[in-house]
Amino acid sequence: MRVLIYGGTRFIGKKVVDNLLASGHQVTLISRREASPHPQLNSIKTEREDCYSCLGDMHFDCILDFMAYDVEAVEVAVSLMPDTPYIFVSTAWIDVYKTGARRFLSFEENYVRRKLKAEDFLENIRRHGRKAIICRLPITLGADDHSERFKFYTTRLLTNKGLILPGGGSARTQIAFRDDVAAAISALVARNAICKELIYDALPDTEISLAEFVEFIAKGLGVESNPMNLEPDIIEESCPGYLDIEPLWREGSYSLSHPNLFEMMQVPVTAYREWISDLCELPEMMNQIGKNSFLQSDVLLQEREFLKRI
């Protein structure tokens, strides 16, 4: 197959590209970043708005879009190749946004609203016969995660700086494993995005609490977790902003409101304990949070001062 991918040089997209190339597909990649060289990979490094002229009269069997964050980008992408199946990578936050079941920060809410507008557009064109699929992903963790959510916990456990669990870590959610998500999306591409439904949820069928998640990490690292169980209002009063950068406690539980992508693509979901343990063995998890991480902020300094006091 000839596959066009917008994005695809980092995290989930990178793994999908590797999967497709390993299966013998021809991949054209549009990205602002350099891609790893491969004989079957045609990588075009450019801004999205400048890429369309580069495609010329190329033809593809499927389009996979990791890169679109607004409806305008989606409109242009589908109009250029109106007969090519189009897969849009979206977010499971949309369902909880609609129900008000999660508190969103301003940048998160803006992100969700833009994705939702793009979904509405795709729903409309699908009614008129266009082949379009939406894949909604929850928080996804794994190797090469530039968000460094997982390292938020490993850094604190390895440096003995203490780990705060809001509400005792009782909040439960579903977290997807990068390799599972990439396998399911790769399978969807391989079947040319021909599916009955418009929207598919890539949700694991089991939940995990924040406390269990942290304990699995501690065991994987071979350290004691010794978390500090504090109520959110105490944390916010003593360490303002901490709850906004804590990666998982606000997530809550997702309901499966659309067909499950893993089941549809017959991809077995890796057990939490297994993939968390494997991630703990990666050398990248032994390093401090990067200077450019979204988790690196003045709040971390406040956190350390707070921990000294208690």
C-alpha positions in Angstrom: 0.0 0.0 0.0 1.0 3.6 -0.5 0.4 5.5 2.7 0.5 9.3 3.3 1.2 10.2 6.9 1.0 13.7 8.3 3.3 13.8 11.4 4.7 10.4 12.4 8.2 11.3 13.5 7.6 11.1 17.2 6.1 8.7 19.8 2.9 6.9 18.4 3.4 8.0 14.9 7.1 6.9 14.8 6.0 3.4 15.9 3.2 3.2 13.3 5.7 4.2 10.6 8.1 1.4 11.7 5.2 -1.1 11.7 4.1 -0.1 8.2 7.6 -0.2 6.7 8.3 -3.6 8.3 5.1 -4.9 6.6 6.3 -3.7 3.2 4.1 -0.7 2.7 5.4 2.5 1.0 5.2 5.4 3.3 5.3 9.2 2.5 5.8 11.3 5.6 5.1 15.0 5.9 6.7 16.4 9.0 8.5 19.4 10.4 11.1 17.0 11.8 13.7 14.7 10.3 12.6 11.1 10.0 14.9 8.1 10.3 16.1 7.0 6.8 14.5 3.9 5.3 14.5 2.7 1.6 10.7 2.5 1.6 10.2 5.9 3.3 9.7 9.1 1.3 10.2 11.8 4.0 9.3 15.4 3.2 10.5 17.8 5.8 8.3 20.9 5.6 5.6 22.9 7.4 2.1 21.5 6.8 0.8 24.5 5.0 3.8 24.3 2.6 3.5 20.6 1.9 0.6 20.4 -0.5 2.5 21.6 -3.5 5.2 19.0 -2.7 2.7 16.2 -3.1 2.1 17.1 -6.8 0.2 14.3 -8.6 1.1 11.6 -6.0 -1.6 9.0 -5.3 -2.2 7.1 -2.1 -4.3 4.3 -0.8 -4.7 5.8 2.6 -4.1 9.0 4.6 -3.2 9.0 8.3 -3.2 12.3 10.1 -1.4 12.7 13.4 -0.7 16.4 12.7 -4.1 18.1 12.3 -5.2 20.2 15.3 -7.9 22.2 13.6 -10.7 21.8 11.1 -9.0 24.0 8.4 -6.1 21.5 8.2 -8.4 18.6 7.9 -10.5 20.3 5.2 -7.5 21.0 3.0 -6.1 17.4 3.5 -9.3 15.7 2.4 -10.0 18.1 -0.4 -6.7 17.4 -2.1 -7.4 13.7 -2.3 -11.2 13.3 -2.1 -11.2 9.6 -3.0 -8.6 8.5 -0.6 -9.6 7.0 2.8 -8.7 9.4 5.6 -7.9 8.5 9.3 -7.9 11.3 11.8 -6.2 10.8 15.2 -8.3 12.5 17.9 -8.6 12.4 21.6 -10.8 10.5 24.1 -11.0 13.7 26.1 -13.9 14.7 23.8 -16.4 12.4 25.5 -15.5 13.6 29.0 -15.4 17.2 27.8 -19.0 16.9 26.6 -20.2 15.5 30.0 -18.1 17.8 32.1 -16.6 14.9 34.0 -13.1 16.3 33.9 -11.6 19.7 34.7 -9.6 21.0 31.7 -6.9 23.6 31.7 -7.3 26.3 29.2 -4.8 24.9 26.7 -6.4 21.5 27.0 -9.9 22.8 26.4 -8.7 24.7 23.4 -7.1 21.5 22.0 -10.3 19.5 22.6 -12.6 22.1 21.0 -10.4 22.2 17.9 -10.4 18.4 17.6 -14.2 18.4 18.1 -14.7 20.8 15.2 -12.6 18.6 13.0 -14.6 15.6 14.0 -17.9 17.4 13.2 -16.5 18.1 9.7 -15.6 14.5 9.1 -18.9 13.3 10.3 -20.6 15.6 7.8 -18.5 14.5 4.8 -18.9 10.8 5.7 -22.7 11.3 5.4 -22.0 12.3 1.8 -20.0 9.2 1.1 -16.4 10.2 2.0 -14.3 7.4 3.6 -13.2 8.8 6.9 -12.4 7.2 10.3 -11.7 8.9 13.7 -9.5 7.2 16.2 -9.9 8.6 19.8 -6.9 7.9 22.0 -6.7 8.3 25.8 -3.6 9.3 27.6 -1.0 7.0 26.0 2.4 6.1 27.5 5.5 4.3 26.2 9.0 4.7 24.8 10.0 8.0 23.1 7.2 9.9 24.9 8.2 13.6 24.4 5.6 14.7 27.0 7.6 12.9 29.7 4.5 12.0 31.7 5.9 8.7 32.8 9.2 10.4 33.8 7.2 12.7 36.1 6.9 9.7 38.4 10.3 7.9 37.8 12.2 11.1 38.4 10.6 11.6 41.9 11.0 7.9 42.8 14.6 7.7 41.8 15.7 11.0 43.4 13.9 10.3 46.7 12.3 13.8 46.4 8.9 12.4 47.5 5.8 11.6 45.5 2.5 13.3 46.3 -0.7 11.3 45.6 -3.7 13.6 45.4 -6.6 12.0 47.3 -4.4 9.0 48.1 -4.2 8.0 44.4 -7.7 6.6 44.4 -8.6 8.2 41.0 -9.0 5.5 38.3 -8.5 5.7 34.6 -7.5 3.8 31.4 -4.0 4.4 30.1 -3.1 3.0 26.7 0.3 1.5 25.9 2.0 3.2 22.9 2.9 -0.1 21.2 -0.7 -1.4 21.4 -2.1 1.8 20.0 0.4 1.8 17.2 -0.4 -1.8 16.3 -4.1 -1.1 16.2 -3.7 2.0 14.0 -1.3 0.1 11.7 -3.8 -2.6 11.3 -6.5 0.0 10.5 -4.3 1.5 7.8 -3.5 -2.0 6.3 -7.2 -2.7 5.8 -7.5 0.7 4.0 -9.6 2.3 6.7 -12.6 0.4 5.6 -14.8 0.2 8.7 -18.5 0.4 9.4 -18.4 3.1 12.1 -17.0 6.6 12.0 -15.4 6.7 15.5 -13.4 4.1 17.3 -12.1 4.3 20.9 -8.6 2.9 21.7 -9.4 2.2 25.3 -8.0 -0.7 27.4 -10.8 -2.8 28.9 -9.4 -2.4 32.5 -8.8 0.6 34.7 -5.9 1.4 37.0 -5.7 3.7 40.0 -3.0 6.3 40.3 -1.8 4.5 43.5 -1.5 1.1 41.6 0.2 2.8 38.7 2.9 4.4 41.0 3.4 1.1 42.9 4.0 -0.8 39.6 6.6 1.9 38.6 8.3 1.6 42.0 8.5 -2.2 41.7 9.8 -1.8 38.1 12.5 0.5 39.3 13.3 -1.6 42.4 12.6 1.2 44.9 10.1 2.0 47.6 7.3 4.3 46.6 6.5 5.8 50.0 3.9 8.2 48.6 2.5 11.2 50.5 -1.3 10.9 50.5 -2.8 14.4 50.6 -6.1 15.8 49.8 -6.2 18.1 46.7 -7.3 21.2 48.6 -4.3 20.9 50.9 -2.0 20.4 47.9 -3.4 23.4 46.1 -3.1 25.6 49.2 0.5 24.5 50.0 1.8 24.1 46.5 -0.2 26.1 44.0 -0.2 24.8 40.5 1.0 21.3 41.4 -2.3 19.7 40.5 -2.2 21.3 37.1 1.1 19.6 36.2 0.4 16.2 37.8 -0.2 14.1 34.7 -2.9 11.6 35.6 -5.0 12.4 38.7 -7.5 14.5 36.8 -8.1 11.9 34.1 -11.0 9.9 35.6 -12.7 6.9 34.0 -13.6 6.9 30.3 -16.7 5.2 29.1 -16.6 3.1 25.9 -19.2 5.0 23.8 -17.9 3.7 20.4 -16.5 0.4 19.1 -13.2 -0.6 20.6 -10.3 -0.2 18.2 -8.3 -2.9 19.8 -11.1 -5.4 19.5 -11.9 -4.3 16.0 -8.3 -4.8 14.9 -7.8 -7.9 17.1 -4.9 -6.4 18.9 -4.4 -7.9 22.4 -4.0 -5.2 25.1 -0.8 -5.5 27.1 -1.3 -5.8 30.9 -0.4 -2.6 32.9 2.1 -4.4 35.1 3.9 -5.8 32.0 4.4 -2.6 30.0 5.1 -0.4 33.0 7.8 -2.8 34.1 9.3 -2.8 30.6 9.3 1.0 30.5 11.1 1.2 33.8 14.0 -0.7 32.2 14.5 1.9 29.4 17.7 4.0 29.9 15.7 7.2 29.0 13.7 6.7 32.2 16.8 7.0 34.3 17.4 10.6 33.3 15.9 13.8 34.8 13.0 15.5 33.2 14.2 17.5 30.2 14.5 21.3 30.2 11.9 21.6 27.5 9.4 19.3 29.1 5.9 20.6 29.7 6.4 19.3 33.3 9.4 21.5 33.9 8.2 24.7 35.6 8.5 26.9 38.7 5.9 24.6 40.3 8.6 21.9 40.7 10.6 24.3 42.9 7.6 25.0 45.0 7.0 21.3 45.3 10.5 20.6 46.6 10.1 23.4 49.2 6.8 22.0 50.2 8.2 18.5 50.7 11.0 19.9 52.9 8.4 21.4 55.2 6.4 18.2 55.7 
